[in-house]
């Protein structure tokens, strides 16, 4: 299922600019963003990973890792393809650095994810393994429904997202582990093809929104 993406701008000649993250990819018709899951199709931006988790597991919450949020519980964990960074040391490169179209997986709706999470007895859903925020629409729809059903939502993320989309998602997020790669802009640029400042901004915003935060460094 293709889902039209949020947060993009139409330019001319079916060219568009994605505004989800600080990469601000400008895409011609048929091109895919640096995240490998957001594609320009006839002048509209679509999410290729909507409803297509490539990994589903029950994990100890300490594996996220979160040590001070729902300790000693299991969390229903899902991960989609793609990432908007390209860190040379990525441990999940086999899903983070691959195009969502390369995976042949069955469609699973947000309703079904929440249903399965409730059946599992896990008190939370974690969006994890790769970079969940590039699958923004799927995370948003699932997290909103999960919140209504009394489940907690956890983001395990690199924090590389623009402020407007993050603030829209924040009311449905209860906890985050944010991967702060370095406090050096050159390191982010050289090894991750990214920038430090937006990650720090995400951490500040999450704190202001009252989200439980733990940082991986």
Secondary structure by P-SEA (a helix, b strand, c coil): cbbbbcbbbbbcccbbbbcccccccccccccccccccccccccbbbbccccccccccccccccccccccccccccbbbbbbbbccccccccccccccccccccccccccaaaaaaaaaaaccccccccccccccaaaaaaaaaaaaaaabbbbbbbccccccaaaaaaacccccccccccccccaaaaaacccccaaaaaaaaaaaaaacccccccc
